[in-house]
Amino acid sequence: MSTTLADLATCEHLLVISDFDGTVAGLTTDIYGVPVNQVSVAALAQLSQLPRTNVAVLSGRHLEGLREVCVLREPVILAGSHGAESTDHGVELTDEMRSLLAYLEQELNPIVALHPAALLEYKPFQRVVHIARVAAEDPAAAQALLEKAAAIDPAGARLNLGKNIVEFSVAEVTKGTWISAERQRLQPSRTIFIGDDTTDEDGFRALEAGDLGVKVGPGDTAAQLRVADTDAVAELFALLAQKRAEYLAAES
């Protein structure tokens, strides 16, 4: 039997985890000018203040970059770099990781230089080729850049292909391992995770019986539920916050 919002709202201890881009915020070619859905932000903030309810935003953005676009703060947990950086715990960057990042820069910079609209982003644990602006101008050129970047020898780095990005990560943490660790730490009765991109599939696969994965938009997914867009996500969060608040108020 599939898990419903009612099951989540009325459980003993709820963990709410959301991706950011494509989920709480719309996608755009301006990395730091994304349109944030304020209904989602308000609902997540409300959920975070309720008893026996934890909220986390789990993003591929590095933590500093996530803080720039996401106004949510404690008690909301912010986790960047797919969980390698987190306001409650994180991963230490080693000399070996630094050497691998330098190698990735050496390999990727010449590829990015092939088009003026391409960008190589430097994250603490990742190097990311962004081609959204290229795709807006010349889809064929964007596809060629994506294929060139994805074809380099990763030398042990983890390759992630997302929406208009090619990312190489030197950290072994994924959204799935982060969610598993957080579930172990917090011991929720049920967990809901919402995401839109291929990296979120690791998170959906980490969920357990009684949890709920929600995929935003089209594409193959391991999630049990699908919603159309960020507006639909906002409706879901608002309804969950309302039902959770009502359930807890009736208990007291």
N, C-alpha and C positions, 0 to 999 in steps of 0.2 A: 504494500500500500504506500502510495507516495505521500511525502510530508507536505502539509499545507501551512499557510500563514497562521491559521488558528492554532495548529500544533506548536509553532514557534512562539506565538504570543503568550501561550499559556504554559510553557515549560518552566521547570524550576529555575534553571540558569541558562540564559541565552547569550550566545556569542554572535555578533553581527560583523561581518567582514566585507568590505567593498573595495574593488578597484577604484581608480580615480578617473583617468582619461577614458572617455567612451562610456562611462558609467555615471559618475557624479558630474562630470564635465563633458561637453561636446568636443569633438575632434576638430582641429584647425591646423593650418600651416604655421601659426605663431605659437611656439612652444609655451611661452609664458603669457599668452593672451587668450587662453581657452575660456569659453563661456561656461561658467559654473552654475549648475542648477541649484538655486537657493532653497527650493522646497526639500531637496535631498539633504542639503547641509543642515537645515533646521530640524529635519526628522532624525538625522544621525546624532545631532547634538542633544535632542530630547531623549533619545534612547540611551545615550551615554550617562544621563543623569538618573536613570531609573534603577531601582534596586535589582541585584542579581542579573545585571545586564552589562555586558562589555561590548565596546565598539572599536573597530580598527579599520583604518584605511591602508590598504596594501597595494603599493604602486611600483611600477617599473622605474619611475623617476627616482633620482637620488634624493636622499632625505632633505637636504637643503633646498633642492628644487621643488619638492613636494610642499614644503612649508611656504614657499613663495606663492603657490597657487591655491593651497587649501587652508582655509582660516580655522579649521577645527584644531583644538588643542586639548590637553588633558582635561578630563580623563580619557579622551579618545587616544588610542595608540596609533601613531603614525609609523608606518614601515615602508622604507624606500629600498630601491635596488632589489626588488622582488623579495625583500625580507632580510637582505644582508645588513642593512642599516635599520635600526628601530629605536624608538624612544624608550623601549623597555629592555632591549638587549640588542647585541649586534655581533658582527664578525670582525676579527682583527685582520688588517691588510698586512701581508707578509712581504719580505723582500722578493720571494719567488713570484708572488702575484704582481709586484711592481715591475719586475723584469718582463713578465708576460704582457702586461699592459703597454710597456714601451715597444715591445715587438709588434703588438697589434696596431699601434699608432704608425709605425714604420710601414706596415703593409697596407693600411687603410687610407692614409693621407693621400697617396698618389691617385687612388681611385676617386676619392672625394674631389680632388683637384680637376677631374675631368669635366665637371659641370659647376658653374658658379652658384647654382641654387642648392647644391648638395651641402650637407653639414656633417662634420664629425663631432659628436658630443662626448666630452670627457666626464664620466661619472667615477666615483671612487672605486667601484669594482667592475665597471663596464666601459667599453668603447662602442659607441652607437652611431651608425650611419643613418642619417635622416634624409629621405628622398621625397617627402610630401610636396615640397615646393617644385621639385623637378617634375613630379607626376602631374601637377596642375598645369605645367607648361608643355611637357613632352612625355606622355606616358611610355613611349618606346624607349626613350633615353633613360627614364627611371627604372624600367625593367632591366635594361642592360647594366646599370650601376648596381642594382640589387643582386644580379647574378654574379657580377665580378666580385663584389664584397663577400658574398656567401661562399665563393669558391676558394678563398684563401685558406692556407693551412692554419687551422685554429690553434695548433700547438698545445692542445690540452684545454683551451678555453671552451666554454659552453656556447654554442651557437643558438640564438633565438631569432626567429623570423616573425615579425609582427606587422602591423598595418603601417606600411611605408617606412619600415625600419629594418635594419640588420644589426643585431646586437651580439657582441661577444662578451661573456662574463667570466671573470677569473674566480668567482665565488661559486661554491657548490650548492649554495642555498637557492631554492626555487620557491615559488609561491606555495607549492605543495608541501615542501619540508617545513616552511615557516608555519603554515596552518596546522600541521601535525604537532609541531612543537608548542604552539600556542594553545591548542586543545589540551595537550598534556599538562601544560602549566596551569591553565584556568579551570579545567575540568567542567566544561559546560554540558548541560543536558542535551542541547541541540545547537547546531551552528548553521548559519546561512552565509553563503559566499556569492557575491555577484560580480561578474566580469564580462568583458567583451572580446578579448584578444586571445591569440593562441597561447600566450604564456599563462593565461588564466586556467587553461585546461589542466595544468599540474595541480592547481588548487581544487578544481572540481573532483579530480580523481582521488584527492586526499580526504574527501569528506566520507563520513561513515553513516551507517544506518540511522535514520532519524534526522539527518541533516538535509539541507536543501541547497543545491547549486542552481544559480540562475544565470543563463547566458543572455547577453544583450546583443540583438541583431542576428544576422544570418551566419551560417557556417556550421560544420560538424561540431558536435560538442558532447561531453560527458555529463553535462548538467541535466537535471530533471525538468527544469522549467525554462521557457524562453520568453523574453519580452522584446518589444520592438526597438525601443530607443531610450534616451536618457529621461524623457518625460514619463515614460512608463515606469522606469526605475524610481523616479520621484514619487509617483502614485503608490508604488509598492512600499517604499520606506515610510511614507506618511501613514498608510493604513496599518503597517506593522507597529509603528510608534503609538498610534491611537489605541489599537487593540491591546498592546502590551501594557500601556498605562492604565487602561480600564480594568484589565485583569488584576494587576497588582493593587489598584485602589480598592477593588472589591474584596481582596484578601485581607486588607488591613482593617 
